[in-house]
Amino acid sequence: MPSSDRKLVVITGASSGFGMASAKKFVEQGWLVLATARRESRLEELQKELGAENCYIKRLDVTNDESISDLVGFISGMQVEIDLLLNNAGLALGLSPAHQADLNDWQTMIETNVIGLAKMTRAILPMMVEQQRGHIINIGSIAGTYPYPGANVYGATKAFVEQFSLNLRADLAGTGVRVTNIEPGLAQTEFSEVRFHGDKEKAASIYEQVEPLVAEDIAESVYWCASQPKHVNINRLELMPTCQSFSPLAITS
Ligand SMILES: NC(=O)c1ccc[n+]([C@@H]2O[C@H](COP(=O)([O-])OP(=O)(O)OC[C@H]3O[C@@H](n4cnc5c(N)ncnc54)[C@H](OP(=O)(O)O)[C@@H]3O)[C@@H](O)[C@H]2O)c1
């Protein structure tokens, strides 16, 4: 069991992208990491790289109630306090306009990005409130604030994350528990490969000729938010690659 003088971060979606880079960043900074995701083989590789004394792993599907309960049981067994929950697991599926979108894609995004994130939060929060300290960092997106064609339900799920984060702040006033929503723009991870249902070529084309954010940029932001003194709460942090910006509103005839 881990010694209680090290801080513990529970990361969802640690098998890839932002979650994996964050696991590495936190271990580098001396934290203990509990890395979770559905792909156990990826978690095992991560544990091998980071050392079993620094990185605990547990399979987790945030859309499955039993899997969340198992995780809570596992954490209780560790007999440590949780300093940080990084609610990072999430996905975009498809880029079709709303009238052509696949309903199954919509459902999976809502179940993962909205219901899964809310249930994970609800499962972990009582422990943090009891300890009178803790931090929930949610990974939202610029898509939760700014619309773009094809973002339809994905953007709406991230708007949920943005408002849920602010509402959590309201509920948690006086508890010592902090809440942050990090809202990244274009970043190169497995995100586009998942969005295009495994089409690697199409996914790669998104990042051609541009310099997107990389997972390590987000991990830095997560760590920065987490390492502020305890009287400082970063409510929202929005970041984009320099190559990404805004367009005028569309006007059609
Ligand atoms: N990349 C971007 O441009 C971008 C921009 C803004 C926001 N975001 C958000 O950032 C977060 C991380 O994305 P990423 O870019 O790092 O993409 P990624 O490389 O595809 O990683 C997504 C992670 O989520 C996990 N995941 C997906 N469904 C899950 C489920 N049902 N239960 C548990 N874990 C699940 C995946 O693990 P398993 O498949 O092993 O379960 C994976 O580890 C997401 O919330 C995404 O919406 C990404």
The ligand as an SDF file (V2000), in Angstrom:
LIG
                    3D

 48 52  0  0  0  0  0  0  0  0999 V2000
   -7.2920   15.9450  -28.5960 N   0  0  0  0  0  0  0  0  0  0  0  0
   -8.0280   17.0370  -28.6620 C   0  0  0  0  0  0  0  0  0  0  0  0
   -7.9590   17.7950  -29.6630 O   0  0  0  0  0  0  0  0  0  0  0  0
   -8.9290   17.4140  -27.5200 C   0  0  0  0  0  0  0  0  0  0  0  0
   -9.2970   18.7670  -27.3990 C   0  0  0  0  0  0  0  0  0  0  0  0
  -10.1110   19.1380  -26.3500 C   0  0  0  0  0  0  0  0  0  0  0  0
  -10.5460   18.2100  -25.4420 C   0  0  0  0  0  0  0  0  0  0  0  0
  -10.1930   16.8900  -25.5760 N   0  0  0  0  0  0  0  0  0  0  0  0
  -10.6890   15.9450  -24.5520 C   0  0  0  0  0  0  0  0  0  0  0  0
   -9.5650   15.4520  -23.8540 O   0  0  0  0  0  0  0  0  0  0  0  0
   -9.8660   14.1870  -23.2690 C   0  0  0  0  0  0  0  0  0  0  0  0
   -8.7540   13.1980  -23.5820 C   0  0  0  0  0  0  0  0  0  0  0  0
   -8.6880   13.0360  -24.9900 O   0  0  0  0  0  0  0  0  0  0  0  0
   -7.3330   12.7550  -25.7740 P   0  0  0  0  0  0  0  0  0  0  0  0
   -7.1800   13.8350  -26.7660 O   0  0  0  0  0  0  0  0  0  0  0  0
   -6.2320   12.4450  -24.8510 O   0  0  0  0  0  0  0  0  0  0  0  0
   -7.8200   11.4510  -26.6140 O   0  0  0  0  0  0  0  0  0  0  0  0
   -7.3410    9.9180  -26.6120 P   0  0  0  0  0  0  0  0  0  0  0  0
   -5.8850    9.8560  -26.8840 O   0  0  0  0  0  0  0  0  0  0  0  0
   -8.2730    9.2240  -27.5280 O   0  0  0  0  0  0  0  0  0  0  0  0
   -7.6200    9.4510  -25.0990 O   0  0  0  0  0  0  0  0  0  0  0  0
   -8.9120    9.2610  -24.6160 C   0  0  0  0  0  0  0  0  0  0  0  0
   -8.8610    8.4150  -23.3530 C   0  0  0  0  0  0  0  0  0  0  0  0
  -10.2010    8.2330  -22.8630 O   0  0  0  0  0  0  0  0  0  0  0  0
  -10.3660    6.8810  -22.5080 C   0  0  0  0  0  0  0  0  0  0  0  0
  -11.7820    6.4720  -22.5840 N   0  0  0  0  0  0  0  0  0  0  0  0
  -12.6250    6.6050  -23.6220 C   0  0  0  0  0  0  0  0  0  0  0  0
  -13.8240    6.0580  -23.3200 N   0  0  0  0  0  0  0  0  0  0  0  0
  -13.7210    5.5720  -22.0480 C   0  0  0  0  0  0  0  0  0  0  0  0
  -14.6000    4.8800  -21.1700 C   0  0  0  0  0  0  0  0  0  0  0  0
  -15.8460    4.5540  -21.5340 N   0  0  0  0  0  0  0  0  0  0  0  0
  -14.1640    4.5570  -19.9430 N   0  0  0  0  0  0  0  0  0  0  0  0
  -12.9050    4.8620  -19.5540 C   0  0  0  0  0  0  0  0  0  0  0  0
  -12.0110    5.4920  -20.3460 N   0  0  0  0  0  0  0  0  0  0  0  0
  -12.4230    5.8390  -21.5740 C   0  0  0  0  0  0  0  0  0  0  0  0
   -9.4770    6.1090  -23.4840 C   0  0  0  0  0  0  0  0  0  0  0  0
   -9.0630    4.8750  -22.8980 O   0  0  0  0  0  0  0  0  0  0  0  0
   -9.6190    3.4200  -23.2800 P   0  0  0  0  0  0  0  0  0  0  0  0
  -10.0450    3.4530  -24.7090 O   0  0  0  0  0  0  0  0  0  0  0  0
   -8.4530    2.5270  -22.9970 O   0  0  0  0  0  0  0  0  0  0  0  0
  -10.7400    3.2130  -22.3070 O   0  0  0  0  0  0  0  0  0  0  0  0
   -8.2800    7.0380  -23.5880 C   0  0  0  0  0  0  0  0  0  0  0  0
   -7.3420    6.7510  -22.5660 O   0  0  0  0  0  0  0  0  0  0  0  0
  -11.2450   13.7970  -23.8150 C   0  0  0  0  0  0  0  0  0  0  0  0
  -12.2170   14.1010  -22.8390 O   0  0  0  0  0  0  0  0  0  0  0  0
  -11.4080   14.7160  -25.0300 C   0  0  0  0  0  0  0  0  0  0  0  0
  -12.7610   14.9680  -25.3080 O   0  0  0  0  0  0  0  0  0  0  0  0
   -9.3770   16.4840  -26.5860 C   0  0  0  0  0  0  0  0  0  0  0  0
  1  2  1  0
  2  3  2  0
  2  4  1  0
  4  5  1  0
  4 48  2  0
  5  6  2  0
  6  7  1  0
  7  8  2  0
  8  9  1  0
  8 48  1  0
  9 10  1  0
  9 46  1  0
 10 11  1  0
 11 12  1  0
 11 44  1  0
 12 13  1  0
 13 14  1  0
 14 15  2  0
 14 16  1  0
 14 17  1  0
 17 18  1  0
 18 19  2  0
 18 20  1  0
 18 21  1  0
 21 22  1  0
 22 23  1  0
 23 24  1  0
 23 42  1  0
 24 25  1  0
 25 26  1  0
 25 36  1  0
 26 27  1  0
 26 35  1  0
 27 28  2  0
 28 29  1  0
 29 30  1  0
 29 35  2  0
 30 31  1  0
 30 32  2  0
 32 33  1  0
 33 34  2  0
 34 35  1  0
 36 37  1  0
 36 42  1  0
 37 38  1  0
 38 39  2  0
 38 40  1  0
 38 41  1  0
 42 43  1  0
 44 45  1  0
 44 46  1  0
 46 47  1  0
M  CHG  2   8   1  16  -1
M  END
$$$$
